[in-house]
């Protein structure tokens, strides 16, 4: 459309040559008059710059060319040049600069944990970045994360930069790196929004924490964002949430580890959106509960994994972390290259169906649990598991914690839990004491009600009051 009579035609490539020279992309003196050869060379270069986003720009009838007086036509062309025309020149210039190379990349840029200026020039010329900036300015966190959780190259770059937002603190940006400054400003604003949301997520899972500071929430989120080493990230996040060092996680009880695992799943979803999935926290908890349902204290775990300790974090390391690590390695590779995104979200990858089908350790664990059920020589379970306590030291119900119930629904001892040990419902013909009712009792009671309604003796049905009943007086005992 640019080359046709509905667009600026040769006037555009002449303007583009001026933009290239202003950006230092073209050396030499500007021609006093552009020959056909000069224009052909510029058009050839323009055709090579085919990696820019132009779907949000328009040209042609109604924009560059309008009906009416000469003044109206001139005004339309001027408006286009100051609007979409200028954006188009900027995007072509950014693409050309990216192709021709720039300054030497830093170590963080080489590792992929920080965007280079050249990458930012490509990003700012896209519709994805425009939508992201609009969502961030409107303080719409969920919408902003959704925009950059897609499977395209630009979304991958922005998500990679967001996960490494801590590296942007104190970054030096030169006056010529305007595009880098634009991207950094948007990402830092989004990072602040995520920090406040992560604080609320932690408070939701750890209701007994006296106060969750914003700095604490940021430290947890930064630890979990280090997904190029997902095993380290998950254990570091759990240690922060449980206020201990990584080696001390082995001393934590099932209920505490479960809360940390669920919180980690929620924070990951908050940060990475659709690629993580809404049910990740539930699937992480379900993996832990498969064993805890039969062995809350995890005293039998060494019977399955002899090299491990008898604690829930040992099970997390051997079963949960290995599965999470497998998915994140593929996801990080996608963020680095922008290609081959994971086929399914983390939540789907952790679903019981996929675990049973693919995760060998998980399958072996299920078979071991079945052996414990069937074998007469299974290691004996302890006489009642040790009481589960919350961070305040109050005894709570480990079974209800495992079912995802909140703080107020778990404030009872597990031995008194009516959810774990529900009382059997009485049979239809059973009295409270367990004695079977006579099938005729119901008919007898119905008949007595009818006699009482008709003003008769409800003991024998006679035309007298109950206290005058001869059967009662005679000691007959009534019907």
N, C-alpha and C positions, 0 to 999 in steps of 0.2 A: 504493500500500500504506500510505503514511503516513496518508491520510485515512480508510482503512477501519477496521473494528472490530478488525483484527489489528495495528493500529499505534497511535501516540500521538494521532492525530487533532488536534483543536484545541490540545491541550497542546503540540504541537510548534511551531506558529506563534507561540504565546505565548512559548515559550522563545526562538524565533528573534528576536522583537521585542526581547527582553532582550539578546540577543547584538548586535543592530544598535545598540542604545543604548549598550552598553559600548564598542563600536568607534567611537562618534561618528557613526554613519550616520543615526541618527534623532534629531531634536531634539524638545524639548517634554517635558512631564511624562508619566510612565507612567500609563496609566489604572488607577484603583483596581479597576475591573471591566471586562473586555473584553466589549463588546456584540457581537451578531451582525454588525453593520456593521464593527466593528473587525477581527473575524476574517476577514470576507470580503475586506477590503482587504489583509490580510496574505497570504491565500491567492493573491490576484491577483498580488501582487508575487513570491511564491514561484514561480509558474508562469513568470515571465519569466526566472528564473535557471535556464535549461536547459542551460548549458554546462559543468556540473561532471561529474566522473567519479564514478559511484556503483556500478560493477559489482563493486568489491571489498567493498562493504558489504552487509549483509543485515538483514532485518526480517521480521516475520510469525511464523507458527507455529514453535515451537521456539526462537525468539530473544526476541521481545518478549512473546509470549503462549505460556504453557506450561500443561500439564495438572498438576493436583495441588492441594495445599493453598494457602490464601491466602498463607501466608508464602513458598512457592516461587514463586508468581506475582509477588509483590512483588519478590522477589530477582532474578527474570529481567528485569523492567522496569528495575530499578536498574542491573543489569549492562549492559543495552543503552545506557542513557543515558550511563554512564561510558565506554563503548566506542564503538560505531559511531554512536550518537546525537550524541556530542560532536564526532566527526569530521565528521558531516554538517552540524552547525551551523557549524563552522569553514569548511567549503567554501562553504556558502551565503553566509556573511559575506564571504569573500574575493571571491566572484563579484559580490556587491552593491557592494563597494568599488571593484572594477575598473570596473563600469558607471558609477559616479557620479564617477569621476575622482579624481585625487590631486594630488601636488605637480608642479611644473614639471620636465620632463625635462631631463637634462644633454645635452651635445653627443654624448657616447659613447652614451647611450641613444637619442638621436634617430637616430644613424647605424646603430644596430642592433648595435653592438659590445659593448654591455653591457645586461644585462636590467634593466628597471625594476622597482620594487617591485610595481607592479600586475601585471606579467607573472609575477613570482615567486609572487604570491598565487594566480594561476590555475594555475601549474605544480605547486605543493605540494599542490593538491587533486586530483591525478591519480594513476592507477595507475602510469603511466610513471615518475614521480619516485620513488614508493615502491620500485619494482623497481630503479631506478638506485641509490638509497641503499643498498639491501640488497646489491647486487653490489659496490659500492665498499667497504662495511664488511667484506665477505668477501675483499677484495683480488683480485677477479676482473676483470682489465682487459678481456679480450676480451668477456666477457659485458656489461660496462658499456657499452663502445663500441657493441656490437650493439644494445643497448636504445635508444640515442639516434641510431642511424643509420637509423631508419625514415622513412617518408614522411608522417607526421602532423605537425600543427602544433606539438604539445608537444615532440616529438623535434627538430624543426627549431630551436625556441627554445633548447633545451639544447645542441645541437651548435654553434649560433652562439655561445653564451656560452663554450663550451669552447675554441673556436678563438681567442677573444679573451681567454683567461684571464689574459694578462699585464696587461690593463687592471684586473684585480681587485686587483692588488698595491697596498696602501695605501688601499683604498676605505674611505670613512667610512659607517658604517651606524648609524642612530639606534636608540634602544631600542624604538621602535614598529614598526620594519621587521623583524619576526621572520621572516617568510617569505623575505625577501631574504637574511637571515643563513643560513637553512637551505640555500638553494640555493647560496650562495657557498661554504659549508663543504664541501658535497659536490663541487662543481666543483674546488675547490682540492685536495682529496684525490685526485681523479681526475687532475688535472694533474700531481701528483707521480708517480703511477704511470706516466703517459705519458713523463715525463722519463727515468725509469730504463730503460724499454723502448726509447726512442729511442737511448739510449747503447749498448745492446747491438746495435741494428740498425746503427749506424755502425761499431762494432767488427767486425761480420760482413763488411761490404763493404770496409772499409779495414784489413785485417789488419796492414799494415805501419806503421800509426800507433803510435807508442810508447805513448801513453796517451790515452784519451778521457775528459775530465772531464765531470761532470754539467752544469756551467755551459755548456760548449761544446755539448753535446747539446741543452740548453734553447734556446740561441741559434739553432741550426739549426732546431729545431722551431718556434720563434716566427716565424722568417723565412718558413718554408713555410706557416704558418697564415694569413698575410696574403692570403687568397684573393680578396679584393675587387679585388686587382691581381695576378692569377696570373702574369703575365710577370715582374714585378718579384720576386715571391716565389720563383719557380723559379731565376732567375739569382742572387738573393741567397743562396739555400740552396746552390747549386753553388759560389759563391765562398767561402763559409765552409768547405765540405767540402774544397775544394782549397787553402785557406789563401792566398787572393789577393783582390784587389779585383775588382769586376765587369769593368772594362776589361781586366784581366790574364788573363781567361779565354781570350782569343784565343791566348795563348801555350801553352795546355795541350794535351797530346797526346791522341790518340784514347782510349787505355786509361784515362787519368785521367778524361776527360769521361764515358766509359761507366760507370765505377764511381760517379761522382757521380749520374748520371741514374738508375741502378738503385736507389741508396740513397734518392733522393728519392721514387721510386715506392713503396718499402717503408714509408717514414715516413708518407706520405700515407695508405696503407692502415691503418697502425697508428692514426692519429688519427681517421679517418673511416669505417673499417670497410667494410661492404657497398656503400656508395655509391661507393667507389673500386674495389674488386675485388682479388682475390688476385694476378692476373697483370699488374698495371699495370707493375711493374718490368720484366718480360720484354718487354712490348709497347713500352715506351719504348726499351729497348735494341735491339729489333728494328728500329725506325725508323732508328736511327743505323747499324745494321749493314748495312742495305740498300745504302748507299753505301760503307761502309768495306770491305765484302767485295771490291770491285773497286779501291778507292782508299783504302788505310789512312791515307795521309798527307794526304788531302783536297786534293791539289795541283790536281785537276781541278774543284774546286767552283766557282771563278769562271767556268768555261765554262758552268755552268748559271745562276749568279747573279752577273753581272758586278760588281755593287756590293758583293759580300761578299768577305771575306778567304779565303785558302786555309787554313782551319782548321776543326776539327769543331764548335766552338761557333757558328760562322756557320750551319752546317746546322741545329743545334739551334734557334737563334733563328727561322730562316725556316720550318722544317717542323714541329718538335716543339712549340715554345712556342705557335705560333699555334693548333694543334689543341687543346692543353691549355687555352688561354685561352678558347676557344669553349665548352668544357664547363663550366668553373668559373664563367663569367659566369651561366650558367643555374642552376647549383647555388647560387650565392650569392643569386640572386633568390629561389629557393625557401626558403633559410634566413631571408631577410628577411620573407617573406610567409606561409610555411607552406603554399603552394599551388603546384601544377604542378611537382613534382619531375622531374628528368631521366628520360627513358624508359629509359635504360640507364646502367650504371655507367661510370666512366672507363675501366676495362679494356676493356669492350666497345666503347666509343667509339674506342679506339686500336687495335682489332684490325685486321689486314691487310685483312679483308673490308670493313669500314666505311671504312677509309682509302682504299682503291681506289675505292670507290663514291662517296664524298662529298668527300674532301680534294683540292682542285684542285692545290695545290702539290705534294702527294705524288705524284699521278698524273703531273704534268709531269716530276717528278724521275725516275720510273721510265722514262718515254719517252726522256729524255735518256741514261740509262744504256744503254738498248737501242741508241740511235744510236752511242754510243761503241763498242759491240761490233761493229756492222755496218759502220761507216764506215771507209774506208781512210785518211781524212784526220783521224781523231780525234786529239786532242792526245796526244803520246807520254807514256806512263807513265814515271816515274822508274826508273832502274836500281836496283831494290830500294828499298823505302820506308825512311825513317830508322828506326833501332831504337827500339822502344817501351820506355820505362823506367818503373819504379814510383817512388813518392815518395822512395825511398832512393837512386835513381840506378842501380839494377840493371836490366840489360836483361832484358826478359820478352817473351813471345810475344803480340803484339797479336791474332793470330787466335784463340787459345784464350781470351783475355780477352773477346773478342766473343761467344764461345760460352757465356759464363757460368761458366767453370771457376774454381776457387778459386786462392788464392795459390800453393799448392804444385804445382798442375798447370800453371802458366804459367811456371815458372822455367827456360826454355830460349829460345834465339833462334828467331825466326820462320822463319829460313832452314833450321833443322834440325827443324822441326815435322813429325812423321809424321802428324798429324791433317790438316794443310793439304795436304801432299804425300805421301799414302800410297803405299807401294811396291806395284806391281801384283802380284797373287797369281799364282803359276805355274799354267799350264794342267795338266790332269790328266796329260798325257803329256809334260811338259816337265821337263828336268833343271835343276839350279840355275843353270847357266851359260846357260840359254836354249835349249840344243840339244834338238831334238825326240827323244823316245824312240821306239824301234822298237816297234810294237804287240805284237811277239812276245816282247819282253823280260820282260813280266810272267809269261807262261806258262813261260818258261825258268827264271825264279827260283823259281817254284812247284815245278817238276819237281826242281830241285836240292835244295830243302828236303825233298822226299819221299825222295830217294836218301839224303841225310844221315841222315834219321830211321830208314831201314831198314838202316843200316850199310854202304851201298855208297859207291863213289867218287862224290862229288857233281859231278865234272867230266864223267864219261862214263856213270855208272850201272853200271860193272862191279863184279865181286866182289873188289875189292882196295882198298887204301887210296889216298888221294889222291896221296901222294908216290910210289906205285908205278905210277901211271897211265902206260901206254905213250904215250899222246898227248902228255902233258906232257914225258916223257923224249925223245920223238922230235921235240919242238919244234912239235907240231901246234897249240899254242895253246889247245886245249880247245874245247868247244862254245860 
